[in-house]
């Protein structure tokens, strides 16, 4: 449970770092590659989160001496029950917030789709709605459908209709509905993140600007016609999370201004691609490495070969055993935990992880809390202190005749 909470916190920190980097780099990306490059740079967020899920290289672990935590009646110090409750309360609050966000998004999508009324197919592959809650739009996820309003032909000329349909087809061709679905999942998981609402708004704006550029750049002469089609639409705020809306009042000026820009030259465009790729790979690599400091790894000699002089594994002398959890003590529960403890070159405990526990989750908190306070004798390689990893088994037993802790 603690590992899950720590993982969410670490992901939240890196999500904030990625958003701030994108906000700082966006003006440069717009100059180098236009709206399409700025939209492509948002790949940084899922790549950073994916990097945090990749495991670090495994390192050889030395076995430490087993340790016992014995709970004696009225003599053993125990962990207060309240100390073990806060991870459960945090997890419950996080799950409740994620569920509330998911329900709110689902209801908004259903409300928008019901407001369209019955749909009728059109000859060009799109659909005509009976009402207009904010159309035209690319609606849904599987399959996404282009839906126009009941007065589509009356509101727009044939040339403008063709541009609007090209715009929505470009959304579908580039998988923008799936990108919106990923954004919806991200907002559910990180509903508490203070920067995510701004990032979501900026992402959707860049999505529309990039789609405008893809639609108009091949036909520069149609820029004025495209701008007129934007101005003709009754402007409303998008209300469906799984829809790519043609109408977007908050960025109308920005979309019109983008249409006046010229297509960037080849050299700056290539520079922007390299910059975006380097940003994603670099930040993703740093996020991956931040999960823990991997210890020095050396090739292990064959079992028959003698150890090199000066090579000594890390040791754990006279470590204070963990305190017996109060709930387990009162219920008479015993168990075992095996810890993986990273020890740095000065003997301090770094990352601590539970390899196995029986019963699951009962003694994890007490074991990790104790391990983070331990001081070790660091391992030595060729006479030099190095980082290493220890596997430490812990046994929790109840024994009335056992020594007080």
C-alpha positions as CSV (number, residue, x, y, z in Angstrom):
1,X,0.0,0.0,0.0
2,X,2.8,2.4,0.9
3,X,4.6,1.5,-2.4
4,X,1.4,2.5,-4.3
5,X,1.1,5.8,-2.5
6,X,4.8,6.5,-3.0
7,X,4.5,5.7,-6.7
8,X,1.6,8.1,-7.1
9,X,3.5,10.9,-5.3
10,X,6.6,10.3,-7.4
11,X,4.6,10.3,-10.6
12,X,2.9,13.5,-9.6
13,X,6.2,15.2,-9.0
14,X,7.5,14.2,-12.4
15,X,4.2,15.1,-14.0
16,X,4.6,18.6,-12.6
17,X,8.2,18.8,-13.9
18,X,7.1,17.7,-17.4
19,X,4.3,20.2,-17.5
20,X,6.6,23.1,-16.4
21,X,9.2,22.1,-19.0
22,X,6.6,22.0,-21.8
23,X,5.2,25.4,-20.7
24,X,8.7,26.9,-20.8
25,X,9.6,25.2,-24.1
26,X,6.4,25.9,-26.0
27,X,7.3,29.4,-27.4
28,X,10.5,28.0,-28.9
29,X,8.7,24.9,-30.3
30,X,6.1,27.2,-31.9
31,X,8.8,29.2,-33.6
32,X,10.7,26.1,-34.8
33,X,7.8,23.8,-35.9
34,X,4.5,25.5,-35.4
35,X,1.4,24.2,-33.7
36,X,2.0,20.6,-34.8
37,X,5.3,20.4,-33.0
38,X,3.9,22.0,-29.9
39,X,1.1,19.4,-29.9
40,X,3.6,16.5,-30.5
41,X,5.6,17.6,-27.5
42,X,2.8,16.5,-25.2
43,X,4.1,13.0,-25.7
44,X,6.4,13.9,-22.9
45,X,3.8,13.3,-20.2
46,X,2.9,9.6,-21.1
47,X,6.6,8.8,-21.8
48,X,7.6,10.1,-18.3
49,X,4.9,8.1,-16.6
50,X,5.8,5.0,-18.6
51,X,9.5,5.5,-17.7
52,X,8.6,5.4,-14.0
53,X,7.0,2.0,-14.5
54,X,10.1,0.4,-16.1
55,X,12.2,-1.5,-13.6
56,X,15.8,-0.6,-12.9
57,X,18.5,-3.1,-13.6
58,X,18.5,-5.8,-11.0
59,X,21.5,-6.0,-8.8
60,X,23.0,-9.0,-6.9
61,X,21.8,-9.1,-3.3
62,X,23.7,-10.3,-0.3
63,X,21.8,-12.1,2.5
64,X,21.8,-10.5,5.9
65,X,21.3,-12.4,9.1
66,X,17.6,-13.0,10.0
67,X,16.0,-10.7,12.5
68,X,13.1,-11.3,14.9
69,X,10.6,-8.9,16.4
70,X,9.0,-10.5,19.5
71,X,5.9,-9.1,21.0
72,X,5.8,-9.7,24.8
73,X,2.7,-9.2,26.7
74,X,2.6,-5.7,28.2
75,X,6.3,-5.3,27.5
76,X,6.7,-4.9,23.8
77,X,6.4,-1.3,22.4
78,X,3.9,-1.4,19.7
79,X,3.1,0.9,16.8
80,X,-0.1,2.9,17.5
81,X,-3.1,1.8,15.4
82,X,-3.5,5.4,14.0
83,X,0.0,5.2,12.4
84,X,-1.2,2.3,10.3
85,X,-4.5,3.9,9.3
86,X,-3.2,6.9,7.4
87,X,-2.1,4.9,4.3
88,X,-5.5,3.3,4.1
89,X,-7.2,6.7,4.5
90,X,-5.0,8.3,1.7
91,X,-5.7,5.4,-0.6
92,X,-9.4,5.6,0.1
93,X,-9.4,9.4,-0.6
94,X,-7.5,8.9,-3.8
95,X,-9.8,6.2,-5.1
96,X,-12.9,8.2,-4.2
97,X,-11.5,11.2,-6.1
98,X,-10.6,9.1,-9.1
99,X,-14.1,7.5,-9.1
100,X,-15.8,10.9,-8.8
101,X,-13.8,12.3,-11.8
102,X,-14.6,9.2,-13.9
103,X,-18.3,9.5,-13.1
104,X,-18.3,13.2,-13.9
105,X,-16.6,12.7,-17.2
106,X,-18.9,9.8,-18.2
107,X,-22.0,11.9,-17.3
108,X,-20.8,14.9,-19.3
109,X,-20.2,12.6,-22.3
110,X,-23.6,11.0,-22.0
111,X,-25.3,14.3,-21.5
112,X,-23.7,15.7,-24.7
113,X,-24.6,12.6,-26.8
114,X,-28.2,12.6,-25.6
115,X,-28.5,16.3,-26.4
116,X,-27.7,15.5,-30.1
117,X,-30.8,13.4,-30.4
118,X,-31.2,10.7,-33.0
119,X,-28.5,10.5,-35.7
120,X,-29.0,10.1,-39.4
121,X,-26.2,9.0,-41.8
122,X,-25.1,11.4,-44.5
123,X,-23.7,10.5,-47.9
124,X,-20.2,11.7,-47.1
125,X,-19.8,9.3,-44.2
126,X,-20.7,11.8,-41.5
127,X,-23.9,11.9,-39.3
128,X,-26.6,14.5,-38.9
129,X,-27.9,15.2,-35.4
130,X,-31.4,16.2,-34.5
131,X,-30.2,19.0,-32.2
132,X,-27.0,21.1,-31.9
133,X,-25.4,21.1,-28.4
134,X,-22.1,22.1,-29.9
135,X,-21.5,20.7,-33.4
136,X,-19.8,19.9,-35.7
137,X,-17.6,17.5,-33.7
138,X,-15.9,14.2,-33.8
139,X,-17.8,12.3,-31.2
140,X,-17.0,9.0,-29.4
141,X,-14.1,6.7,-29.2
142,X,-14.9,3.4,-30.9
143,X,-15.7,4.2,-33.6
144,X,-15.4,8.0,-33.6
145,X,-18.1,9.6,-35.7
146,X,-18.2,13.0,-37.4
147,X,-21.5,14.6,-36.4
148,X,-22.9,17.8,-37.8
149,X,-25.8,20.0,-36.7
150,X,-29.3,19.9,-38.3
151,X,-28.6,23.3,-40.1
152,X,-25.1,22.4,-41.3
153,X,-25.9,23.1,-45.0
154,X,-27.7,26.3,-44.2
155,X,-24.9,27.7,-42.0
156,X,-21.9,26.9,-44.2
157,X,-21.1,27.1,-47.9
158,X,-20.1,23.8,-49.7
159,X,-16.5,24.8,-49.6
160,X,-16.7,25.6,-45.9
161,X,-18.4,22.3,-45.3
162,X,-15.6,20.5,-47.0
163,X,-13.0,22.2,-44.9
164,X,-14.8,21.4,-41.7
165,X,-15.2,17.7,-42.6
166,X,-11.5,17.6,-43.5
167,X,-10.7,19.1,-40.1
168,X,-12.7,16.4,-38.3
169,X,-11.3,13.6,-40.5
170,X,-7.8,14.8,-39.6
171,X,-8.7,14.5,-35.9
172,X,-9.8,10.9,-36.5
173,X,-6.8,10.0,-38.8
174,X,-4.3,11.1,-36.2
175,X,-6.0,9.4,-33.3
176,X,-7.0,12.5,-31.3
177,X,-10.0,10.8,-29.7
178,X,-7.7,8.2,-28.2
179,X,-5.4,11.1,-27.0
180,X,-8.5,12.6,-25.3
181,X,-9.3,9.3,-23.7
182,X,-5.7,9.1,-22.3
183,X,-6.1,12.7,-21.0
184,X,-9.4,11.6,-19.3
185,X,-7.7,8.7,-17.6
186,X,-4.8,11.0,-16.5
187,X,-7.2,13.5,-15.0
188,X,-8.9,10.7,-13.1
189,X,-5.7,9.2,-11.7
190,X,-4.2,12.6,-10.8
191,X,-7.4,14.5,-10.0
192,X,-5.6,16.2,-7.1
193,X,-2.7,17.6,-9.2
194,X,-2.8,21.4,-9.3
195,X,-1.1,21.8,-12.7
196,X,-3.2,19.2,-14.6
197,X,-6.3,21.4,-15.3
198,X,-4.1,24.0,-17.0
199,X,-2.2,21.3,-18.8
200,X,-5.4,19.7,-20.0
201,X,-6.7,23.0,-21.4
202,X,-3.4,23.8,-23.1
203,X,-3.3,20.3,-24.6
204,X,-6.8,20.6,-26.1
205,X,-5.9,24.0,-27.5
206,X,-2.7,22.7,-29.1
207,X,-4.7,19.8,-30.5
208,X,-7.1,22.1,-32.3
209,X,-4.3,24.4,-33.5
210,X,-2.4,21.4,-34.9
211,X,-5.4,20.1,-36.6
212,X,-6.1,23.5,-38.2
213,X,-2.5,23.6,-39.4
214,X,-2.8,20.1,-41.0
215,X,-6.0,21.1,-42.7
216,X,-4.9,24.5,-44.1
217,X,-1.2,24.2,-44.7
218,X,-1.6,22.1,-47.9
219,X,-4.0,24.7,-49.3
220,X,-2.7,28.2,-48.3
221,X,-5.2,29.9,-50.6
222,X,-8.1,28.6,-48.4
223,X,-6.9,30.3,-45.2
224,X,-9.4,33.2,-45.4
225,X,-12.2,30.8,-46.2
226,X,-11.2,28.6,-43.2
227,X,-11.2,31.7,-41.0
228,X,-14.7,32.7,-42.2
229,X,-16.0,29.2,-41.3
230,X,-14.6,29.6,-37.8
231,X,-16.2,33.0,-37.4
232,X,-19.6,31.8,-38.7
233,X,-20.0,29.1,-36.0
234,X,-22.0,29.9,-32.9
235,X,-19.2,29.8,-30.3
236,X,-19.7,27.5,-27.3
237,X,-17.4,25.8,-24.8
238,X,-16.7,22.1,-25.4
239,X,-18.7,20.0,-22.9
240,X,-17.8,16.4,-23.9
241,X,-14.5,14.9,-22.9
242,X,-14.6,12.3,-25.8
243,X,-15.3,14.8,-28.5
244,X,-13.1,17.0,-30.8
245,X,-15.1,20.2,-31.2
246,X,-14.9,22.5,-34.1
247,X,-16.2,25.4,-32.0
248,X,-13.8,26.6,-29.4
249,X,-14.4,30.1,-28.0
250,X,-11.4,30.4,-25.7
251,X,-8.9,30.0,-28.5
252,X,-10.7,31.6,-31.5
253,X,-8.2,34.5,-31.7
254,X,-5.3,32.1,-31.4
255,X,-6.7,30.0,-34.2
256,X,-7.2,33.0,-36.5
257,X,-3.7,34.3,-35.7
258,X,-2.2,30.9,-36.5
259,X,-3.8,31.0,-40.0
260,X,-1.8,34.2,-40.8
261,X,1.5,32.5,-40.1
262,X,3.6,31.0,-42.8
263,X,4.8,27.4,-42.9
264,X,8.2,27.1,-41.1
265,X,11.3,26.4,-43.2
266,X,12.8,22.9,-43.3
267,X,15.8,23.5,-41.1
268,X,14.0,25.0,-38.1
269,X,11.4,22.3,-38.5
270,X,14.0,19.6,-38.2
271,X,15.6,21.4,-35.3
272,X,12.3,21.4,-33.5
273,X,11.8,17.6,-34.1
274,X,15.3,16.9,-32.7
275,X,14.6,19.2,-29.7
276,X,11.3,17.5,-28.9
277,X,12.8,14.0,-29.2
278,X,15.7,15.0,-27.0
279,X,13.4,16.5,-24.4
280,X,11.2,13.4,-24.3
281,X,14.1,10.9,-24.2
282,X,16.2,13.0,-21.7
283,X,13.4,13.7,-19.2
284,X,12.1,10.1,-19.5
285,X,15.6,8.7,-18.8
286,X,16.1,11.0,-15.7
287,X,12.6,10.0,-14.4
288,X,13.4,6.3,-14.9
289,X,16.8,6.6,-13.1
290,X,15.1,8.6,-10.2
291,X,13.3,5.5,-9.0
292,X,16.4,4.6,-7.0
293,X,20.1,4.6,-7.1
294,X,21.2,1.3,-8.6
295,X,24.1,-0.1,-6.7
296,X,27.5,-0.9,-8.3
297,X,27.1,-4.1,-10.3
298,X,30.1,-6.3,-10.9
299,X,30.5,-9.6,-12.6
300,X,30.3,-12.3,-10.0
301,X,33.2,-14.8,-10.0
302,X,32.5,-18.5,-10.3
303,X,31.7,-20.3,-7.0
304,X,35.0,-22.1,-7.0
305,X,37.0,-18.9,-7.4
306,X,38.3,-17.3,-4.2
307,X,37.0,-13.8,-3.3
308,X,39.3,-11.0,-4.3
309,X,41.2,-9.4,-1.4
310,X,39.4,-6.5,0.1
311,X,35.9,-7.7,-1.2
312,X,33.4,-7.7,1.6
313,X,29.6,-7.7,1.5
314,X,27.6,-5.2,3.4
315,X,26.8,-6.1,7.0
316,X,24.0,-5.3,9.4
317,X,25.3,-5.4,12.9
318,X,23.1,-4.8,15.9
319,X,20.1,-3.4,14.1
320,X,17.1,-2.4,16.2
321,X,14.2,-4.7,15.4
322,X,10.9,-3.2,14.1
323,X,8.1,-2.4,16.5
324,X,5.2,-4.8,16.6
325,X,2.1,-3.3,15.0
326,X,-0.6,-2.8,17.6
327,X,-3.4,-4.3,15.6
328,X,-1.4,-7.5,14.9
329,X,-0.3,-7.6,18.6
330,X,-3.8,-7.4,19.9
331,X,-5.1,-10.0,17.5
332,X,-2.2,-12.4,18.1
333,X,-0.9,-12.4,14.5
334,X,2.6,-13.5,13.6
335,X,4.3,-13.3,10.3
336,X,7.4,-12.9,8.1
337,X,8.7,-10.1,5.9
338,X,11.6,-10.1,3.5
339,X,13.1,-6.7,2.7
340,X,15.3,-5.5,-0.1
341,X,17.4,-2.7,1.3
342,X,19.8,-0.5,-0.8
343,X,22.8,0.5,1.2
344,X,25.0,3.4,0.0
345,X,28.7,3.7,0.2
346,X,28.6,5.3,3.7
347,X,26.3,2.6,5.2
348,X,22.9,4.5,5.1
349,X,19.7,2.8,4.0
350,X,18.3,4.1,0.7
351,X,15.4,2.6,-1.1
352,X,13.6,-0.1,0.9
353,X,11.1,-2.5,-0.7
354,X,9.1,-5.5,0.5
355,X,10.0,-8.6,-1.5
356,X,7.5,-10.8,0.3
357,X,5.3,-10.7,3.4
358,X,3.1,-13.1,5.2
359,X,0.3,-12.2,6.0
360,X,0.4,-9.7,3.1
361,X,0.5,-6.0,4.2
362,X,0.3,-6.6,8.0
363,X,3.9,-6.0,8.9
364,X,5.1,-4.0,5.8
365,X,4.8,-0.6,7.4
366,X,6.6,-1.4,10.6
367,X,9.4,-3.2,8.6
368,X,10.0,-0.4,6.2
369,X,9.9,2.3,8.9
370,X,12.6,0.4,10.9
371,X,14.8,-0.3,7.9
372,X,15.0,3.4,7.0
373,X,16.5,4.0,10.4
374,X,19.2,1.4,10.2
375,X,22.9,2.0,9.7
376,X,25.1,-0.6,8.0
377,X,28.7,-1.4,7.4
378,X,29.0,-0.8,3.6
379,X,30.3,-3.4,1.2
380,X,33.8,-3.0,0.0
381,X,35.2,-3.8,-3.5
382,X,39.0,-3.8,-3.9
383,X,39.2,-2.1,-0.5
384,X,36.8,0.7,-1.5
385,X,33.4,1.2,0.0
386,X,30.6,0.8,-2.6
387,X,26.8,0.8,-2.7
388,X,25.1,-2.6,-2.5
389,X,21.8,-4.4,-1.8
390,X,20.9,-6.6,1.2
391,X,18.1,-9.1,1.5
392,X,16.9,-9.0,5.1
393,X,14.4,-11.5,6.4
394,X,12.3,-10.4,9.4
395,X,10.2,-12.7,11.7
396,X,7.4,-11.3,13.8
397,X,6.4,-13.6,16.7
398,X,4.3,-13.4,19.8
399,X,6.0,-15.0,22.8
400,X,5.1,-14.2,26.4
401,X,8.4,-15.4,27.6
402,X,10.3,-13.4,25.0
403,X,12.5,-10.4,25.8
404,X,11.1,-6.9,25.9
405,X,12.0,-4.8,22.9
